[in-house]
Amino acid sequence: MPTPVELDVLSIDDVVAVARAGAQVEVPSPVMARIEATREVIERLADSPDPAYGVSTGFGALATVAIPTERRATLQVSLIRSHAAGSGPAVPADVTRAMMLLRARTMATGRTGVRPHLVTTITDMLNAGVTPQVCEYGSLGCSGDLAPLAHVALVAMGEGHVLTDDGTGPAAEALAAAGIEPIVLAEKEGLALINGTDGMTGMLCLAIADLRDLLRVADITAAMSVEALLGTDRVFAADLQALRPHPGQASSAANLRRLLADSGIMASHRHDKTHIVQDAYSLRCSPQVAGAARDALDFATQVAERELVSAIDNPVVTIDGRVESNGNFHGAPIAQVLDFLAISTADVASISERRTDRMLDRTRSHGLPPFLAHEVGVDSGYMIAQYTSAGIVSELKRLAVPASVDSIPSSAMQEDHVSMGWHSGRALMRAVDGLRRVLAIEWLTAARALDLRAPLTPAPATAAAVEVLRTRVAGPGPDRIVTDEISAAYDLLVNGALLTAVTEVVGELD
């Protein structure tokens, strides 16, 4: 069982641990005290005749409508029911769990004015594995991820649906089975449950964690392809990389040097005067492309870390006790880096697919059989695997079109500029999965190509990459069902087997 996570200052790894590994969430006593202190401010406002947005007024374009005291709790319930307007299939459970954790964390800052009971109910749901059904469509990424968070709040109230092993089930039954009392909302609390950027931030954290590993995998598959295509490692020399001092490029090139060290294949042609003078861009420029993606990932990580210490709500209770409206719920900072990462993801996948195609083309592969087929003409080898890779890359290019440059006004023009960050996040999550599949296909292809270079031997690191693949996928031979081999390689990327096998030889990669 992973180490419990305290609901205070969170890291990206904390979010991943709760969202995917089921880490338990604990609420420290000082956090509870902080929440109680600011709740007193809201309760004073609830009894005041002066209008306060979200406490004694309507929402959005209805902010000028005063709500009588006796109707203010009903206002919060109506808010959740009306805003639970999502549509489409459910988002993955890890996205919803990340969103729940981040909303609880913002409420735990004491800046939202909720009662402690709201925070502990959400964390109890997380700890019991009660995961609301959140629909794919509904958020514009401004005023928070309203509809997705409303579906979470609805379940906390004992309404709506949760995800189950068989599909979905009633929220009331799930809460009862977990021994969790449904929330009865008071003033301001419905608004505090939904007015945050937690969905898009959760997706950003999950994507960052995935891309950290996938960019290392991209260096491994690139090294294998360089070997398989009888390329040169001279271009990865540290002094050449230092001429253009981008940190991500330097890290990727350093990885390639380590991965290709002591390669018998590289040594076989290192001093051959008849060998090709320059490799194709997809080999030679791999550190530049993967490095640019690393630099984008570093920037995205900075943005995510800032969001993880932010209090996103409207209005907020300030440290000195004021209740102020603000625009911090706008998703632009997150939406733009989500889009940026989708561009980088598409580019890394694109250069990987080009290497795969080169290994299958006998006019460019330096002696490998066409499509790496066993009996050329009878067998097609990995011909159609490249089609699959190319199709995925084409889709990734479409997913890389930024959603954050779009805006459709809503709420009778009160919310006249929105970020569309939720859609940026959904696109990135799909793109990350596509990159994993493209790299799995390059891994399959390069491993077979390296086997076909025998008796020349690959580097110890790339040999380990071939060896771990061979635990699930057989070596060269007559045609087999290729989809099964792609699925096996994909699974080995998901469970981290490739990275583990390689790092056991060369240590942790940059």
C-alpha positions as CSV (number, residue, x, y, z in Angstrom):
1,M,0.0,0.0,0.0
2,P,1.4,3.4,-0.9
3,T,2.3,5.9,1.8
4,P,-0.7,8.0,2.9
5,V,-0.9,11.5,1.6
6,E,-1.5,14.5,3.9
7,L,-4.0,17.0,2.5
8,D,-1.9,20.1,2.7
9,V,0.9,20.9,0.3
10,L,0.7,18.3,-2.5
11,S,3.2,17.2,-5.1
12,I,2.5,15.8,-8.5
13,D,3.6,12.4,-7.2
14,D,1.0,12.8,-4.4
15,V,-1.7,13.4,-7.0
16,V,-0.7,10.3,-9.0
17,A,-0.4,8.2,-5.8
18,V,-4.0,9.0,-4.8
19,A,-5.5,8.9,-8.3
20,R,-3.9,5.7,-9.5
21,A,-2.4,3.8,-6.6
22,G,-5.2,4.3,-4.1
23,A,-3.0,6.1,-1.5
24,Q,-5.1,7.0,1.5
25,V,-5.7,10.7,2.2
26,E,-5.2,12.1,5.7
27,V,-6.4,15.6,6.9
28,P,-4.0,17.0,9.6
29,S,-5.5,18.7,12.6
30,P,-4.0,22.2,11.7
31,V,-5.8,22.0,8.4
32,M,-9.1,21.3,10.1
33,A,-8.6,24.3,12.4
34,R,-7.8,26.5,9.4
35,I,-11.0,25.5,7.7
36,E,-13.1,26.1,10.8
37,A,-11.7,29.6,11.3
38,T,-12.7,30.9,7.8
39,R,-16.1,29.2,8.0
40,E,-17.0,31.7,10.7
41,V,-16.7,34.5,8.2
42,I,-19.2,32.9,5.8
43,E,-21.7,32.3,8.6
44,R,-21.6,36.0,9.5
45,L,-22.2,37.0,5.9
46,A,-25.1,34.5,5.7
47,D,-26.9,36.4,8.4
48,S,-26.1,39.8,6.9
49,P,-28.5,41.9,4.7
50,D,-25.6,43.0,2.5
51,P,-25.3,41.0,-0.8
52,A,-22.3,38.6,-1.1
53,Y,-21.8,36.7,-4.3
54,G,-22.6,33.0,-4.0
55,V,-23.8,33.4,-0.4
56,S,-26.8,35.6,-0.7
57,T,-27.0,36.1,-4.5
58,G,-27.5,34.0,-7.6
59,F,-24.7,32.9,-9.8
60,G,-23.1,34.0,-13.1
61,A,-25.5,36.3,-14.9
62,L,-27.9,35.9,-12.0
63,A,-25.5,37.5,-9.5
64,T,-27.8,40.5,-9.1
65,V,-30.6,38.4,-7.8
66,A,-30.9,38.6,-4.0
67,I,-31.7,35.3,-2.2
68,P,-33.8,35.4,1.0
69,T,-32.1,34.0,4.1
70,E,-34.3,31.0,4.3
71,R,-33.6,30.0,0.7
72,R,-29.8,30.2,0.8
73,A,-29.2,26.5,1.6
74,T,-31.6,25.5,-1.2
75,L,-29.7,27.8,-3.5
76,Q,-26.6,25.7,-3.0
77,V,-28.4,22.4,-3.7
78,S,-30.0,23.9,-6.8
79,L,-26.6,25.0,-8.0
80,I,-25.2,21.5,-7.9
81,R,-28.2,19.9,-9.6
82,S,-28.4,22.4,-12.3
83,H,-24.7,22.4,-13.0
84,A,-24.5,18.6,-13.1
85,A,-25.2,18.9,-16.8
86,G,-22.4,16.7,-18.3
87,S,-22.9,14.5,-21.3
88,G,-21.0,11.7,-23.0
89,P,-18.9,8.7,-21.7
90,A,-17.4,8.8,-18.2
91,V,-13.8,10.1,-17.9
92,P,-11.3,7.6,-16.5
93,A,-11.4,7.0,-12.8
94,D,-7.9,8.4,-12.2
95,V,-8.9,11.7,-13.7
96,T,-11.9,11.9,-11.4
97,R,-9.9,10.9,-8.3
98,A,-7.3,13.5,-9.1
99,M,-10.0,16.1,-9.5
100,M,-11.6,15.1,-6.1
101,L,-8.2,15.3,-4.3
102,L,-7.4,18.8,-5.7
103,R,-10.8,20.2,-4.9
104,A,-10.5,18.9,-1.3
105,R,-7.0,20.4,-1.2
106,T,-8.3,23.9,-2.2
107,M,-11.1,23.7,0.4
108,A,-8.4,22.7,2.9
109,T,-6.6,26.0,2.4
110,G,-9.3,27.7,4.4
111,R,-9.9,30.2,1.7
112,T,-13.2,28.8,0.5
113,G,-15.3,29.1,3.7
114,V,-16.7,25.6,3.8
115,R,-17.2,23.5,6.9
116,P,-14.6,20.8,7.6
117,H,-17.3,18.1,7.0
118,L,-17.1,18.8,3.3
119,V,-13.4,18.1,3.1
120,T,-13.6,14.9,5.1
121,T,-16.5,13.7,3.1
122,I,-14.5,14.0,-0.2
123,T,-11.4,12.4,1.4
124,D,-13.6,9.6,2.8
125,M,-14.9,9.0,-0.7
126,L,-11.4,8.8,-2.0
127,N,-10.3,6.4,0.7
128,A,-13.3,4.1,0.2
129,G,-12.9,4.1,-3.6
130,V,-16.2,5.8,-4.2
131,T,-15.6,7.4,-7.6
132,P,-18.3,9.6,-9.2
133,Q,-19.4,9.2,-12.8
134,V,-18.1,12.4,-14.5
135,C,-19.0,12.9,-18.1
136,E,-16.5,13.8,-20.8
137,Y,-18.4,17.0,-22.0
138,G,-19.5,19.9,-19.8
139,S,-16.6,22.1,-18.9
140,L,-15.5,25.3,-20.6
141,G,-12.5,25.7,-18.3
142,C,-13.7,28.9,-16.8
143,S,-15.5,29.5,-13.5
144,G,-13.8,26.2,-12.9
145,D,-14.6,22.8,-14.3
146,L,-18.2,23.4,-13.3
147,A,-20.1,20.4,-14.7
148,P,-17.4,17.8,-13.9
149,L,-17.1,19.0,-10.3
150,A,-20.8,19.3,-10.0
151,H,-21.1,15.6,-10.7
152,V,-18.6,14.9,-7.9
153,A,-20.5,17.2,-5.5
154,L,-23.8,15.4,-6.5
155,V,-22.4,12.1,-5.4
156,A,-21.2,13.6,-2.1
157,M,-24.8,14.7,-1.6
158,G,-26.0,11.1,-2.2
159,E,-27.3,11.8,-5.7
160,G,-26.1,10.9,-9.1
161,H,-24.0,7.8,-10.1
162,V,-20.7,6.3,-9.3
163,L,-18.4,4.0,-11.2
164,T,-18.5,0.3,-10.4
165,D,-16.9,-2.8,-11.7
166,D,-20.0,-3.5,-13.7
167,G,-20.5,0.0,-15.0
168,T,-22.3,2.5,-12.8
169,G,-24.5,2.5,-9.7
170,P,-26.5,4.8,-7.5
171,A,-24.5,7.2,-5.4
172,A,-26.7,6.7,-2.3
173,E,-26.0,3.0,-2.2
174,A,-22.2,3.5,-2.7
175,L,-22.0,6.0,0.2
176,A,-24.1,3.8,2.5
177,A,-21.9,0.8,1.7
178,A,-18.9,2.8,2.6
179,G,-20.5,4.2,5.8
180,I,-20.3,7.8,4.5
181,E,-23.1,10.3,5.4
182,P,-24.2,12.4,2.4
183,I,-23.4,16.1,2.7
184,V,-26.2,18.6,3.5
185,L,-25.0,21.8,2.0
186,A,-25.0,25.2,3.8
187,E,-24.3,28.6,2.5
188,K,-21.4,29.0,-0.1
189,E,-20.6,25.3,0.0
190,G,-22.1,24.3,-3.3
191,L,-20.1,27.0,-5.1
192,A,-16.9,26.0,-3.3
193,L,-17.3,22.4,-4.5
194,I,-17.4,23.3,-8.2
195,N,-15.5,26.6,-8.8
196,G,-12.1,25.3,-9.4
197,T,-9.6,24.2,-12.2
198,D,-9.2,20.8,-10.6
199,G,-10.2,18.7,-13.6
200,M,-7.7,20.2,-16.0
201,T,-5.0,20.4,-13.3
202,G,-5.5,16.8,-12.4
203,M,-5.1,15.8,-16.0
204,L,-2.0,17.9,-16.2
205,C,-0.4,16.2,-13.2
206,L,-1.2,12.7,-14.6
207,A,0.1,13.6,-18.1
208,I,3.3,15.0,-16.6
209,A,3.9,11.8,-14.7
210,D,3.3,9.7,-17.9
211,L,5.5,11.9,-20.1
212,R,8.4,11.8,-17.6
213,D,8.6,8.1,-18.3
214,L,7.6,8.2,-22.0
215,L,10.4,10.6,-22.9
216,R,12.9,8.2,-21.4
217,V,11.3,5.4,-23.4
218,A,11.6,7.5,-26.5
219,D,15.3,7.8,-25.9
220,I,15.5,4.0,-25.5
221,T,13.6,3.3,-28.7
222,A,15.6,5.9,-30.6
223,A,18.9,4.3,-29.5
224,M,17.7,0.9,-30.6
225,S,16.7,2.4,-34.0
226,V,20.1,4.1,-34.4
227,E,21.8,0.8,-33.8
228,A,19.4,-1.1,-36.1
229,L,19.9,1.3,-38.9
230,L,23.7,1.3,-38.5
231,G,23.7,4.9,-37.5
232,T,26.4,6.9,-35.7
233,D,26.5,8.0,-32.1
234,R,29.1,10.7,-32.9
235,V,26.4,13.3,-33.3
236,F,25.4,12.8,-29.7
237,A,28.8,13.9,-28.3
238,A,28.6,16.3,-25.3
239,D,30.7,19.0,-26.9
240,L,28.4,19.1,-30.0
241,Q,25.3,19.3,-27.9
242,A,26.8,22.1,-25.8
243,L,26.9,24.3,-28.9
244,R,23.2,24.6,-28.4
245,P,22.7,24.5,-24.7
246,H,19.1,23.6,-24.3
247,P,18.8,21.5,-21.1
248,G,16.4,18.9,-22.4
249,Q,18.5,18.3,-25.5
250,A,21.6,17.8,-23.3
251,S,19.7,15.2,-21.2
252,S,18.4,13.3,-24.2
253,A,21.8,13.2,-25.8
254,A,23.4,12.0,-22.6
255,N,20.8,9.2,-22.4
256,L,21.6,8.2,-25.9
257,R,25.3,8.0,-25.2
258,R,24.8,5.8,-22.2
259,L,22.3,3.6,-24.0
260,L,24.6,3.0,-27.0
261,A,27.8,2.5,-24.9
262,D,29.8,-0.7,-25.8
263,S,27.6,-1.5,-28.8
264,G,29.1,-4.1,-31.0
265,I,26.9,-3.0,-33.8
266,M,28.1,0.6,-33.6
267,A,31.7,-0.6,-33.4
268,S,31.3,-2.6,-36.5
269,H,31.2,0.4,-38.8
270,R,32.6,3.2,-36.7
271,H,35.8,3.5,-38.8
272,D,34.3,2.3,-42.1
273,K,35.2,4.9,-44.7
274,T,32.4,3.8,-47.0
275,H,29.7,4.2,-44.4
276,I,27.1,6.9,-44.7
277,V,28.4,10.4,-43.8
278,Q,25.2,11.7,-42.2
279,D,22.2,9.9,-40.7
280,A,18.7,10.9,-41.5
281,Y,17.1,13.6,-39.4
282,S,14.9,11.1,-37.5
283,L,18.1,9.6,-36.1
284,R,20.5,12.5,-35.9
285,C,18.0,15.0,-34.5
286,S,16.4,12.8,-31.9
287,P,17.8,14.8,-28.9
288,Q,16.6,18.0,-30.4
289,V,13.0,16.8,-30.7
290,A,12.9,14.8,-27.5
291,G,14.8,17.6,-25.7
292,A,12.3,20.3,-26.8
293,A,9.6,18.1,-25.3
294,R,11.5,17.8,-22.1
295,D,11.9,21.6,-21.8
296,A,8.1,21.9,-22.4
297,L,7.5,19.3,-19.7
298,D,9.7,21.3,-17.3
299,F,7.7,24.4,-17.9
300,A,4.4,22.5,-17.5
301,T,5.7,21.1,-14.3
302,Q,6.3,24.6,-12.9
303,V,2.7,25.6,-13.8
304,A,1.3,22.4,-12.2
305,E,3.4,23.0,-9.0
306,R,2.0,26.6,-8.8
307,E,-1.5,25.3,-9.2
308,L,-0.9,22.8,-6.4
309,V,-0.3,25.6,-3.9
310,S,-3.2,27.8,-5.2
311,A,-6.6,28.4,-3.7
312,I,-9.0,28.5,-6.6
313,D,-12.5,29.6,-5.8
314,N,-14.8,32.6,-6.2
315,P,-15.4,34.4,-4.0
316,V,-12.5,33.6,-1.6
317,V,-12.1,34.4,2.1
318,T,-8.8,36.4,2.4
319,I,-6.4,36.0,5.3
320,D,-7.6,39.2,6.8
321,G,-11.3,38.0,6.7
322,R,-12.5,39.8,3.6
323,V,-14.7,37.9,1.1
324,E,-13.7,39.0,-2.4
325,S,-14.6,38.0,-6.0
326,N,-11.7,37.3,-8.3
327,G,-10.8,35.7,-11.6
328,N,-8.4,32.9,-10.4
329,F,-10.7,30.2,-11.7
330,H,-9.8,31.1,-15.3
331,G,-8.0,28.1,-16.8
332,A,-5.7,29.9,-19.2
333,P,-2.4,29.1,-17.4
334,I,-3.2,25.4,-17.4
335,A,-4.9,25.2,-20.8
336,Q,-2.0,26.7,-22.6
337,V,0.6,24.2,-21.2
338,L,-1.8,21.3,-21.8
339,D,-1.9,22.4,-25.4
340,F,1.8,22.9,-25.5
341,L,2.4,19.3,-24.2
342,A,0.0,17.9,-26.8
343,I,2.2,19.6,-29.5
344,S,5.4,18.1,-28.0
345,T,3.7,14.7,-27.7
346,A,2.7,14.7,-31.3
347,D,6.2,15.7,-32.4
348,V,7.9,12.9,-30.4
349,A,5.5,10.4,-31.8
350,S,6.1,11.7,-35.4
351,I,9.8,11.3,-35.3
352,S,9.4,7.8,-33.8
353,E,7.1,6.7,-36.6
354,R,9.7,8.0,-39.2
355,R,12.3,5.7,-37.6
356,T,10.0,2.8,-37.7
357,D,9.2,3.4,-41.4
358,R,12.9,3.6,-42.2
359,M,13.7,0.2,-40.6
360,L,11.0,-1.4,-42.8
361,D,12.2,0.1,-46.1
362,R,14.9,-2.0,-47.7
363,T,16.1,1.0,-49.7
364,R,16.9,2.9,-46.5
365,S,17.6,0.2,-43.9
366,H,21.1,-0.8,-44.8
367,G,20.6,-4.4,-45.5
368,L,17.6,-5.4,-43.5
369,P,14.9,-7.5,-45.2
370,P,11.8,-5.6,-46.5
371,F,9.4,-5.0,-43.7
372,L,11.6,-7.3,-41.6
373,A,9.7,-10.2,-43.1
374,H,10.8,-13.8,-42.5
375,E,10.0,-15.1,-46.0
376,V,9.8,-12.0,-48.2
377,G,6.7,-12.1,-50.4
378,V,4.9,-14.7,-48.3
379,D,5.3,-12.8,-45.1
380,S,4.5,-9.1,-44.6
381,G,6.4,-8.6,-41.4
382,Y,5.7,-5.4,-39.6
383,M,4.4,-3.6,-42.8
384,I,0.9,-2.8,-41.3
385,A,2.3,-2.0,-37.8
386,Q,3.8,1.1,-39.5
387,Y,0.3,1.9,-40.9
388,T,-1.1,1.8,-37.3
389,S,1.7,4.0,-36.1
390,A,1.1,6.5,-39.0
391,G,-2.6,6.5,-38.3
392,I,-2.0,7.3,-34.6
393,V,0.5,10.1,-35.5
394,S,-2.1,11.6,-37.8
395,E,-4.6,11.7,-35.0
396,L,-2.0,13.2,-32.6
397,K,-1.5,16.0,-35.1
398,R,-5.2,16.8,-34.9
399,L,-5.2,16.6,-31.1
400,A,-2.3,19.1,-31.1
401,V,-4.6,21.9,-32.5
402,P,-4.8,24.1,-29.4
403,A,-8.2,24.2,-27.7
404,S,-7.0,27.2,-25.6
405,V,-7.3,29.6,-28.5
406,D,-11.0,29.0,-28.7
407,S,-13.7,30.7,-26.6
408,I,-17.5,30.5,-26.7
409,P,-19.2,33.0,-24.4
410,S,-21.6,31.6,-21.9
411,S,-24.0,32.7,-19.0
412,A,-25.7,35.4,-21.0
413,M,-22.2,37.0,-21.8
414,Q,-21.2,37.3,-18.2
415,E,-18.6,34.6,-18.8
416,D,-17.6,36.0,-22.2
417,H,-14.1,34.5,-22.4
418,V,-13.3,30.9,-21.4
419,S,-10.2,28.8,-21.6
420,M,-11.5,25.4,-22.9
421,G,-8.8,23.9,-20.7
422,W,-10.8,20.8,-19.9
423,H,-10.8,20.0,-23.6
424,S,-7.0,20.6,-23.8
425,G,-6.6,18.1,-21.0
426,R,-8.8,15.5,-22.6
427,A,-6.8,15.9,-25.9
428,L,-3.5,15.5,-24.1
429,M,-4.5,12.4,-22.2
430,R,-5.5,10.8,-25.5
431,A,-2.3,12.0,-27.1
432,V,-0.2,10.5,-24.3
433,D,-1.8,7.2,-24.9
434,G,-1.2,7.5,-28.6
435,L,2.5,8.2,-28.0
436,R,2.8,5.1,-25.9
437,R,1.4,3.0,-28.7
438,V,3.7,4.6,-31.3
439,L,6.7,3.9,-29.1
440,A,5.6,0.3,-28.5
441,I,5.6,-0.2,-32.3
442,E,9.1,1.3,-32.7
443,W,10.3,-0.9,-29.9
444,L,8.9,-4.0,-31.6
445,T,10.4,-3.0,-34.9
446,A,13.8,-2.1,-33.6
447,A,14.0,-5.2,-31.5
448,R,13.4,-7.4,-34.5
449,A,15.9,-5.4,-36.6
450,L,18.5,-5.8,-33.9
451,D,17.9,-9.6,-33.8
452,L,18.4,-9.6,-37.6
453,R,21.8,-7.9,-37.2
454,A,23.2,-11.0,-35.5
455,P,26.0,-12.0,-35.1
456,L,26.6,-8.3,-34.4
457,T,25.6,-7.5,-30.8
458,P,23.8,-4.5,-29.5
459,A,24.8,-2.4,-26.5
460,P,24.1,-3.9,-23.1
461,A,21.3,-1.4,-22.5
462,T,19.5,-2.0,-25.8
463,A,20.1,-5.7,-25.4
464,A,18.2,-5.5,-22.2
465,A,15.3,-3.8,-24.0
466,V,15.2,-6.6,-26.5
467,E,15.4,-9.2,-23.8
468,V,12.4,-7.9,-21.8
469,L,10.3,-7.7,-24.9
470,R,11.1,-11.3,-25.7
471,T,9.4,-12.3,-22.5
472,R,6.1,-11.5,-24.2
473,V,6.9,-11.3,-27.9
474,A,8.9,-13.9,-29.9
475,G,11.8,-13.0,-32.1
476,P,11.9,-13.0,-36.0
477,G,9.9,-15.7,-37.7
478,P,6.9,-16.3,-39.9
479,D,4.0,-13.8,-39.7
480,R,2.0,-13.8,-36.5
481,I,-1.0,-11.7,-35.3
482,V,0.7,-8.4,-35.0
483,T,-2.0,-6.7,-32.8
484,D,-1.2,-9.2,-30.1
485,E,2.5,-8.2,-30.2
486,I,1.6,-4.5,-30.2
487,S,-0.6,-5.0,-27.2
488,A,2.1,-7.0,-25.3
489,A,4.7,-4.2,-25.9
490,Y,2.1,-1.6,-24.9
491,D,1.4,-3.4,-21.6
492,L,5.2,-3.6,-20.9
493,L,5.4,0.1,-21.3
494,V,2.4,0.7,-19.0
495,N,3.8,-1.4,-16.2
496,G,7.2,0.1,-16.5
497,A,9.0,-3.2,-17.4
498,L,11.1,-1.6,-20.2
499,L,12.4,1.2,-18.1
500,T,13.1,-1.1,-15.2
501,A,15.1,-3.5,-17.4
502,V,17.2,-0.8,-19.0
503,T,17.9,1.2,-15.9
504,E,19.1,-1.9,-14.2
505,V,21.9,-1.9,-16.8
506,V,22.7,1.9,-17.1
507,G,21.1,3.4,-14.0
508,E,18.4,6.0,-13.9
509,L,18.0,7.9,-17.2
510,D,17.7,11.7,-17.3
